[in-house]
Structure formats: C-alpha cells, structure tokens
C-alpha cells in the first residue's frame, strides 16, 4: 500500500524499514542497494492529486574521494572544475542511484549536470545552494564534508542527522533549476535524509515531491535514515556495481 508523503505515519515508516531491509539483504554492493531504495521510495509514494507519481524524481548521492572514482566520473568532475586542478583526496558528491519520470532520470550515466559534483573548497560548495543547504540542514559543517579529518570521520559515524526540507520548492533559493525542473514538473517540496557509511563517506537520499510535505511528515525521514544506513553500512569495500 503506497504511503502519502503529506502524512507519513509511524506505521508507514516501520513498513518502509522492513521492506528496505528485506529487499537489500542479498545485494552485493552499495550501488545496488541504493538503487533498490530510490526505486522503492519512488514506487511507493502515493499519487499526486493529478494522478501523476507522488515523486517526480528520487536520487541517492554519496561523498567519495576523486581518486577512487572511475575514469568517466573523474572526467565529469574535472569538466566542472575547469581551471581548478583535481586531487586524489578531493571529496565529490557522486550520484549512485536515480529513478524518475523522465527516461534520462533512470540512469546515473545520463545525468548531464549532477553525475559527479566536486567539492574542492567550502567556498565552492556555498556557490551550489541546494548542496550547501542540505549539508547545513543535516547539522554538518561544510568544511567537515569538504575535507574531513580522522577525528571528524569518527564523530560523524555516530551522529544522527537532521532532515533537509524545503516545504515550498517554487521560488526557493535552495532549489535551483526552477524554470526547467520545478515549474514544468510541478515540484512542491523537497526532502532529503542521510547518514554516514562504513567507508567514512556520507550518503544522502533526496525526494522531489509533487505534493506539499509538511514539517511533521518530513521529520519521519530522520528515523528512516537510520534504517537505510543499516542497509548500506555493510558495504565497506563494494561501493560501485
């Protein structure tokens, strides 16, 4: 039974937890597990009033060092950096799973602007409004995500994160691409949740909803973040498919 994003109940959240744990039990890597999670959230969101899917797009990102990315992802990140030279330990926000209404939204390889987003400095992150706000609403310091020390990684491993929530996406400075995404696809709200992984990376799942998600419903995703983290945490070495 689909859940209503406008009013997620405790029963909905518990059902999501059980379903996600069961579905990801036998997968071999983090990327496979992430694709199951985003597909589940997309498929199980109740339709919007116009009959379209409740979510237009659901994505999962992880932070990951540039030196451990594949060649195409490195090339993508370098293209965004321009004149800035990438370095092996540079954290990148890497798209690992995606599902949505448009054909191109169902493969990370088809992403034109968000496949691998380099995070070379706190100043660069501040110029990406949604990423900066997501980090801040999670309760993190941008500098700790850009260049985490061992002490910071240890602290993040035990941290419980807040939820990234934009109740009204239309006109929000924290949700870019208003004219070619928010308006034409009827995006009402955005919710993101995340946590730390065994690798020291962070993960974030972001839902772009066609229904207005109030704060009390958005807060349910904070508990779901722990359930998804539990499903992801065993993948220390096997990250990509």
N, C-alpha and C positions, 0 to 999 in steps of 0.2 A: 504494500500500500504506500503510495507516494506521500511525502511529508510536505506540509505547507510552510514555505520559508517565512511567511508572515507570522507564523505562530508555531515554532518548533517546541514540542513538548519534551518532557523528560523521557517519556516512552519512545519518542522518535529518536532521541539521541542514543538511548540504550540499544535500540534496534540497529541503528547505524553502526554502532561499535561492534555488535555481534556479527553483522553481515560482513563488515570490512575485515575483521579478524579471520573469519571463515574463508573469505574469498582470496585473501593474500597468503594463506597458510602454506601453500605449496609452490609459490613462485620462487624464482632463482636469483632475482636481483631487485634493486630498489626501483629501477625504471619500470619494470613490470608491475610492481606493487603500486607505484604512483599512478600508472595508467588505469588500474582497477579502481583506485579511489576516486579519481576525477570522473571516470565513466559512471560509477555508482552515484555520485552526487548529482551529476547531470541527469541521469535517467530517473532517479527517484524524487527529483523536485517536482512538485505538483504544477500543472499548467497554469499559466497566467490567465487573466480574465479573457484575453482574446484567443485563447486556445493554444497559443504557442508554448514551447517549453518554458518552465519557470526560470531556468538559467539559459542565457544565450551562449555562455562560454564559461568553462571551468578549467583552471590551469594549476600546475604544480611546478614550483621552482625550487632549486637548491643553490646554496652558495658552494662554489667549488674552485680550487686553485687553477689558474690558467694552464700551468704546466701539466696538469693531469687530464686536460680536455683532449678530444680527438682533433685531428687536423682541420676539419671543416669548421668546428666550433671556434678554434683558435683564429682561423682566418676571419670569421664573422666578427669576433671580438676586436681583432686588430683593425678591421674596417671602421668600427665605431670609434676607436681610439684616435684614429687619424695620425697626427704627428707625435702623439704620446707613445713611447716605446713600452710594449707589454713586458712583464717579468714573470718568472715561473711561479712565484708565490702569490701573484695578484688574484684576489678573490673576484669571481664572476658570478653574477646571478644567472643561472643556467636553467632554461626551460627543459624539464624532464618528462612532462606529460601534459597533454592538452586534448580537450574534446569540446565541440561546439556546433553551432548551426551551420556554419559555412564549411565546405569541404577542406579548405586550407587550414581550418582551425583544428583539424583532427590529426595533424602530424607536426611534430616539432620541426621537421625538416622544411616545412612550408612557411614557417614564420619569417616574415620579412623584416621585422624590427626588434623582436624580443627573444630570439633564439639564445643568444648569449650576451648578457649586458655586463661589460667590465666595470669594476668598482675600484678605480685606481686611487681615489682620494675621497675624503669626506666632502670636499668642495664639489667634486663631480657628481656625487650622489645627490647633493642638495639641488642640483640642476635637473634631476629627474623626480618631479613632485610626488608621484604615486609611490615610488620606491622609498623615498625619504620619509614620507608619512607612514608607510607600512612599518618601517623599522622603528620609528618613534612610537607609534601606537602599540607595537609589540612590547614596548618598555625597554628598548635597547638604545645604546649609544651608537651613532653611525660609525664613529671611529673604531668601535669594537668589532663591527661587522667587516669594515674595510681591511683592518689589519689586526686580527685577534691574537693576543699573546696566549701562552700556555695557561696562565692564571685565569684569563678571561674565558678560555675554552672550558676550563674546569667549572667555572662559575655558571656558564651558560648551560652546561649539561644538566644541572639540577634545577634550572629556572623554569617557572611556569609563566607562559607568555599571555599577554593580553590579546584582544582581537582587534584587527584592523577593520574599521567600519565607516563607510560613507553612506549614510541613510538616503541622502538625496544626491544622486550622481549628476543629474542635469545641472550644469553650471558650476560644478565643484572644481576648484583649482587642483584638487588631488586626483582627479580622474581625467587624464588627457584624452586626446582624440575625440573631442565632443562631436564634431561635425561628421566624422566618418565612422564613428562607432556608437557613442552614447545615444545620439539622436536617432539615427536610422534603425538601430536595433532595439530601441525602447528600453535602455538600461535604466532601471530605477534606483538600485542600490548595489553596493559592492561590499563583500565581506571576505576577510582573509584571516586565516589562522595558521599557526606553525609551531615549530619547536626545534630542538637540537637533535642531531643524529650521532651515531656511534663514531663516525668519521671526524666529528668536530664541525661539520657543515651544519647549516640551518636549512630547514625546509619551510615553504610557505605554499598553502593552497588558497587560491583566490577564486571566488564565485562572482560572476557578473549577472545580477538577477533582474528579471523583468517585473518583479513585484517589489513593493516597498518593504524592506526588512527593518522593523523597529529595533531599538537597542536591546530590549529584553530577549528577543529572539536571536539576535546576533550573538549575545553573550553565551548562548548554548554551545556555540562552536569552540569556546575555550576548553570545555571538557572533552569535546570530540578531538581536539588537537592532541590530547594525551593518548587517546585510543589510536589515532593514526601514527603517532610517534612510536607506540608499542609495535605496530605492524611494520614500521620502517627500520626499527633500531637494530635488528639483527644483521643488516647488510653493511658490514664494515668494509669489506673489500669489493663485493659485487655491486657496483653502483649502476653502471650503464648496461643496457641489453647488448 
